[in-house]
Amino acid sequence: MNESLTVSPAGLKLIQSFEGCEKRAGRGRFKAYVDPVGILTIGWGHTNATGRQFTRDEVWTRAECDAALREDLSVFEAGVRALVKVELEQCEFDALVSFAYNCGIGNLRSSTLLRKVNRGDPAGAAAEFARWNKAGGRVLSGLTRRRAAEAALFQGAGRIEVNAREDGPMAQAVDAPARPTVIDTLKDSKIAQGSATGSALGSGNEVIGAVRDTAAELKDAKDTAQDIGLLDFVTTLVWQPRFWIAAAILGLGAAVIYWRWRDHS
């Protein structure tokens, strides 16, 4: 993708409208606070996860809050540029940076949202934003509104929701949504419900998408295993005769236990 992309004024406006500059301590100063899920935060949603570190008793000027925002944005901009493998429109880049700023680069990296972006499925990617609206196990209206605004920006909407924080500070740790399995998709699909052919074709596309997502998750797991040397360990292990002897003994023991249990039941 374009390595020169940075957040535009529209993207910055969205991020600032949802984060707010918390919490006022008078005379243009802002004190640290705890977000809705217990994360120590200051200024424009800045936490100790990135950049400048701060304590619970710290107070910053507006200039310090703005500087931390710029530093944080550079981190998340770089993260998005590294993860996305396709060309992005400015609005798509802005939306992904806002998402990463709130949800974290790690969550973006493992998300179906990113896989759909890299797969060239912008419509599918836009639909994924809405799933990231929980923190601390509950749906938060602020997160719901932010994800809707990000999805709209991702799709090129001209107007961005401003002064959107109606219920206090933004949560800085967002729960990853549960991923539907291929079986779940089949159960929910209109194919299983015996619908018309046109609807069935649409459901077939959903199933194909779920299969692709599952394959991508398996590849991620394989890459992780390779990174920690797990595959090499397993490969070496299965070529050891003692491994198969131990497996045979365990299998035999399990069979004996089962048959004894069956005889006494």
NUVOGU-713164 format. One record per residue (C-alpha): residue number from 1; x, y, z. Coordinates in steps of 0.1 Angstrom, whole numbers, plus 2048, in hexadecimal, padded with zeros to 3 digits. Last residue first. Example, Ala and Ser with C-alpha at 12.3 -4.5 7.8 and 13.67 -1.06 7.14 Angstrom:
2
+-----+-----+-----+-----+
! seq !   X !   Y !   Z !
+-----+-----+-----+-----+
!   2 ! 889 ! 7F5 ! 847 !
!   1 ! 87B ! 7D3 ! 84E !
+-----+-----+-----+-----+
# end
This chain:
265
+-----+-----+-----+-----+
! seq !   X !   Y !   Z !
+-----+-----+-----+-----+
! 265 ! 723 ! 609 ! 952 !
! 264 ! 73C ! 5F1 ! 960 !
! 263 ! 746 ! 5E1 ! 93F !
! 262 ! 747 ! 603 ! 92D !
! 261 ! 75E ! 612 ! 948 !
! 260 ! 775 ! 5F4 ! 944 !
! 259 ! 774 ! 5F8 ! 91E !
! 258 ! 77C ! 61D ! 920 !
! 257 ! 799 ! 619 ! 939 !
! 256 ! 7A9 ! 5FE ! 923 !
! 255 ! 7A5 ! 614 ! 904 !
! 254 ! 7B5 ! 632 ! 915 !
! 253 ! 7D2 ! 61D ! 921 !
! 252 ! 7D7 ! 610 ! 8FE !
! 251 ! 7D7 ! 633 ! 8EF !
! 250 ! 7F0 ! 63F ! 90A !
! 249 ! 807 ! 622 ! 903 !
! 248 ! 805 ! 627 ! 8DD !
! 247 ! 80C ! 64C ! 8E1 !
! 246 ! 82B ! 645 ! 8F7 !
! 245 ! 838 ! 62C ! 8DD !
! 244 ! 831 ! 645 ! 8C2 !
! 243 ! 845 ! 661 ! 8D4 !
! 242 ! 860 ! 649 ! 8DC !
! 241 ! 866 ! 642 ! 8B8 !
! 240 ! 86F ! 667 ! 8B2 !
! 239 ! 864 ! 674 ! 890 !
! 238 ! 844 ! 683 ! 8A0 !
! 237 ! 859 ! 699 ! 8B7 !
! 236 ! 86F ! 6A9 ! 89D !
! 235 ! 851 ! 6B5 ! 88A !
! 234 ! 840 ! 6C1 ! 8AA !
! 233 ! 85F ! 6D5 ! 8B4 !
! 232 ! 864 ! 6E4 ! 892 !
! 231 ! 840 ! 6EE ! 891 !
! 230 ! 842 ! 6FE ! 8B3 !
! 229 ! 860 ! 714 ! 8AA !
! 228 ! 852 ! 733 ! 8B9 !
! 227 ! 84E ! 745 ! 898 !
! 226 ! 844 ! 726 ! 886 !
! 225 ! 827 ! 721 ! 89E !
! 224 ! 81C ! 745 ! 899 !
! 223 ! 81D ! 741 ! 873 !
! 222 ! 808 ! 721 ! 876 !
! 221 ! 7EF ! 733 ! 88C !
! 220 ! 7EC ! 750 ! 873 !
! 219 ! 7E8 ! 736 ! 857 !
! 218 ! 7CC ! 726 ! 86B !
! 217 ! 7BB ! 748 ! 870 !
! 216 ! 7BE ! 74F ! 84A !
! 215 ! 7AE ! 72D ! 842 !
! 214 ! 792 ! 735 ! 85A !
! 213 ! 78D ! 757 ! 849 !
! 212 ! 78C ! 746 ! 827 !
! 211 ! 773 ! 72D ! 833 !
! 210 ! 75D ! 749 ! 842 !
! 209 ! 75F ! 75C ! 821 !
! 208 ! 755 ! 73D ! 80D !
! 207 ! 738 ! 738 ! 825 !
! 206 ! 72D ! 75C ! 820 !
! 205 ! 72F ! 757 ! 7FB !
! 204 ! 719 ! 739 ! 7FD !
! 203 ! 700 ! 74D ! 811 !
! 202 ! 6FD ! 765 ! 7F4 !
! 201 ! 6F9 ! 748 ! 7DC !
! 200 ! 6DE ! 73A ! 7F3 !
! 199 ! 6CC ! 75B ! 7F2 !
! 198 ! 6CA ! 759 ! 7CC !
! 197 ! 6C0 ! 734 ! 7CD !
! 196 ! 6A3 ! 739 ! 7E4 !
! 195 ! 6A5 ! 72F ! 808 !
! 194 ! 6A9 ! 70C ! 817 !
! 193 ! 6B1 ! 718 ! 83B !
! 192 ! 6D4 ! 708 ! 83A !
! 191 ! 6DB ! 71B ! 819 !
! 190 ! 6CE ! 73A ! 82A !
! 189 ! 6ED ! 73A ! 840 !
! 188 ! 6EC ! 73B ! 866 !
! 187 ! 6F5 ! 716 ! 86A !
! 186 ! 70F ! 718 ! 84E !
! 185 ! 71F ! 737 ! 85D !
! 184 ! 720 ! 728 ! 87F !
! 183 ! 731 ! 709 ! 870 !
! 182 ! 74B ! 71E ! 85F !
! 181 ! 753 ! 72E ! 880 !
! 180 ! 748 ! 751 ! 88B !
! 179 ! 763 ! 765 ! 89B !
! 178 ! 75C ! 772 ! 8BE !
! 177 ! 762 ! 798 ! 8BF !
! 176 ! 783 ! 7A6 ! 8CD !
! 175 ! 77C ! 7BB ! 8EC !
! 174 ! 787 ! 7DF ! 8EB !
! 173 ! 7A0 ! 7EF ! 903 !
! 172 ! 7A1 ! 815 ! 902 !
! 171 ! 77C ! 81B ! 90A !
! 170 ! 773 ! 83F ! 8FF !
! 169 ! 76B ! 858 ! 91B !
! 168 ! 748 ! 863 ! 923 !
! 167 ! 726 ! 859 ! 916 !
! 166 ! 71E ! 871 ! 8FA !
! 165 ! 740 ! 870 ! 8E9 !
! 164 ! 737 ! 878 ! 8C5 !
! 163 ! 742 ! 89D ! 8C5 !
! 162 ! 745 ! 899 ! 89F !
! 161 ! 737 ! 87E ! 889 !
! 160 ! 749 ! 87F ! 868 !
! 159 ! 739 ! 88A ! 848 !
! 158 ! 748 ! 881 ! 826 !
! 157 ! 742 ! 85C ! 827 !
! 156 ! 75C ! 849 ! 813 !
! 155 ! 756 ! 825 ! 81C !
! 154 ! 771 ! 825 ! 837 !
! 153 ! 762 ! 845 ! 845 !
! 152 ! 740 ! 834 ! 849 !
! 151 ! 750 ! 816 ! 85A !
! 150 ! 764 ! 82D ! 871 !
! 149 ! 744 ! 840 ! 87A !
! 148 ! 731 ! 81F ! 882 !
! 147 ! 74F ! 812 ! 896 !
! 146 ! 74F ! 833 ! 8AA !
! 145 ! 72A ! 832 ! 8B1 !
! 144 ! 72B ! 80E ! 8BD !
! 143 ! 74A ! 816 ! 8D2 !
! 142 ! 739 ! 833 ! 8E3 !
! 141 ! 719 ! 81D ! 8E8 !
! 140 ! 72D ! 804 ! 8FC !
! 139 ! 725 ! 7DF ! 8F8 !
! 138 ! 730 ! 7CA ! 915 !
! 137 ! 74C ! 7B1 ! 91D !
! 136 ! 765 ! 7CA ! 92A !
! 135 ! 764 ! 7DC ! 909 !
! 134 ! 74C ! 7D4 ! 8EC !
! 133 ! 746 ! 7E6 ! 8CB !
! 132 ! 75E ! 7D4 ! 8B4 !
! 131 ! 744 ! 7C1 ! 89F !
! 130 ! 739 ! 7E1 ! 88E !
! 129 ! 75A ! 7E5 ! 87C !
! 128 ! 756 ! 7C4 ! 869 !
! 127 ! 73C ! 7D1 ! 850 !
! 126 ! 755 ! 7E9 ! 841 !
! 125 ! 76D ! 7CC ! 83B !
! 124 ! 752 ! 7B9 ! 827 !
! 123 ! 74B ! 7D7 ! 812 !
! 122 ! 771 ! 7DD ! 80D !
! 121 ! 778 ! 7B9 ! 801 !
! 120 ! 79A ! 7BA ! 7F1 !
! 119 ! 7A8 ! 79D ! 805 !
! 118 ! 7BF ! 7B4 ! 818 !
! 117 ! 7A1 ! 7C8 ! 825 !
! 116 ! 78E ! 7A8 ! 82C !
! 115 ! 7AB ! 79A ! 840 !
! 114 ! 7AE ! 7BB ! 853 !
! 113 ! 78A ! 7BA ! 85D !
! 112 ! 78C ! 795 ! 866 !
! 111 ! 7A3 ! 7A1 ! 882 !
! 110 ! 7C4 ! 794 ! 88E !
! 109 ! 7DA ! 7B1 ! 884 !
! 108 ! 7BF ! 7CB ! 88D !
! 107 ! 7BD ! 7BD ! 8B0 !
! 106 ! 7E3 ! 7BF ! 8B3 !
! 105 ! 7E4 ! 7E2 ! 8A6 !
! 104 ! 7CD ! 7EE ! 8C1 !
! 103 ! 7A7 ! 7F3 ! 8C5 !
! 102 ! 7A5 ! 819 ! 8C8 !
! 101 ! 7C3 ! 825 ! 8B4 !
! 100 ! 7BF ! 806 ! 89D !
!  99 ! 79B ! 810 ! 894 !
!  98 ! 7A5 ! 834 ! 88E !
!  97 ! 7C2 ! 829 ! 879 !
!  96 ! 7AB ! 812 ! 865 !
!  95 ! 792 ! 82E ! 85F !
!  94 ! 7AD ! 846 ! 853 !
!  93 ! 7BB ! 82C ! 83B !
!  92 ! 799 ! 825 ! 82C !
!  91 ! 793 ! 84A ! 828 !
!  90 ! 7B5 ! 84F ! 817 !
!  89 ! 7AD ! 833 ! 7FE !
!  88 ! 7C1 ! 814 ! 804 !
!  87 ! 7D8 ! 7FF ! 7EE !
!  86 ! 7DC ! 7DB ! 7F9 !
!  85 ! 7F3 ! 7CA ! 812 !
!  84 ! 7E7 ! 7DA ! 832 !
!  83 ! 7FA ! 7D0 ! 851 !
!  82 ! 819 ! 7E6 ! 84F !
!  81 ! 806 ! 805 ! 844 !
!  80 ! 7EE ! 800 ! 861 !
!  79 ! 80A ! 7FD ! 87A !
!  78 ! 81C ! 81B ! 86D !
!  77 ! 7FC ! 830 ! 870 !
!  76 ! 7F7 ! 822 ! 893 !
!  75 ! 81A ! 82D ! 89F !
!  74 ! 818 ! 84F ! 88D !
!  73 ! 7F6 ! 855 ! 89D !
!  72 ! 804 ! 84F ! 8C0 !
!  71 ! 81F ! 869 ! 8BB !
!  70 ! 806 ! 883 ! 8AE !
!  69 ! 7EE ! 87B ! 8CB !
!  68 ! 80A ! 87E ! 8E4 !
!  67 ! 813 ! 8A1 ! 8D6 !
!  66 ! 7EE ! 8AC ! 8D8 !
!  65 ! 7EC ! 8A1 ! 8FD !
!  64 ! 80D ! 8B3 ! 905 !
!  63 ! 800 ! 8D3 ! 8F4 !
!  62 ! 7E0 ! 8D1 ! 907 !
!  61 ! 7F4 ! 8D1 ! 927 !
!  60 ! 7F8 ! 8B1 ! 93B !
!  59 ! 7F0 ! 8A6 ! 95F !
!  58 ! 7FE ! 886 ! 96E !
!  57 ! 7F0 ! 876 ! 98E !
!  56 ! 7E8 ! 854 ! 97E !
!  55 ! 80B ! 853 ! 96F !
!  54 ! 818 ! 859 ! 94B !
!  53 ! 82C ! 848 ! 930 !
!  52 ! 832 ! 858 ! 90E !
!  51 ! 82D ! 842 ! 8F0 !
!  50 ! 817 ! 823 ! 8EF !
!  49 ! 805 ! 80C ! 907 !
!  48 ! 807 ! 826 ! 922 !
!  47 ! 7E6 ! 834 ! 916 !
!  46 ! 7DD ! 852 ! 900 !
!  45 ! 7B8 ! 856 ! 8F9 !
!  44 ! 7BB ! 87B ! 8EE !
!  43 ! 7C7 ! 888 ! 910 !
!  42 ! 7CE ! 86E ! 92B !
!  41 ! 7C6 ! 849 ! 931 !
!  40 ! 7CA ! 82F ! 94C !
!  39 ! 7B5 ! 811 ! 940 !
!  38 ! 79A ! 805 ! 958 !
!  37 ! 77F ! 7FA ! 940 !
!  36 ! 76B ! 81B ! 93E !
!  35 ! 78B ! 830 ! 93C !
!  34 ! 7A0 ! 839 ! 95A !
!  33 ! 7AC ! 85D ! 95C !
!  32 ! 7CC ! 872 ! 958 !
!  31 ! 7C8 ! 898 ! 95B !
!  30 ! 7C5 ! 8B3 ! 941 !
!  29 ! 7D0 ! 8D7 ! 942 !
!  28 ! 7C3 ! 8F5 ! 92F !
!  27 ! 7BE ! 90A ! 94E !
!  26 ! 7A8 ! 8F0 ! 95F !
!  25 ! 7AC ! 8CB ! 965 !
!  24 ! 79A ! 8BF ! 947 !
!  23 ! 799 ! 89A ! 941 !
!  22 ! 79B ! 890 ! 925 !
!  21 ! 7A1 ! 89C ! 901 !
!  20 ! 785 ! 88C ! 8ED !
!  19 ! 78A ! 869 ! 8E0 !
!  18 ! 76C ! 868 ! 8C9 !
!  17 ! 76E ! 88A ! 8B9 !
!  16 ! 794 ! 888 ! 8B9 !
!  15 ! 795 ! 867 ! 8A5 !
!  14 ! 77B ! 873 ! 88C !
!  13 ! 78C ! 895 ! 887 !
!  12 ! 7AE ! 884 ! 882 !
!  11 ! 79F ! 86F ! 867 !
!  10 ! 790 ! 88D ! 855 !
!   9 ! 7B0 ! 8A1 ! 859 !
!   8 ! 7C2 ! 884 ! 847 !
!   7 ! 7D5 ! 869 ! 859 !
!   6 ! 7F6 ! 860 ! 847 !
!   5 ! 7FC ! 84E ! 827 !
!   4 ! 820 ! 84F ! 81A !
!   3 ! 825 ! 829 ! 819 !
!   2 ! 80A ! 825 ! 7FE !
!   1 ! 800 ! 800 ! 800 !
+-----+-----+-----+-----+
# end
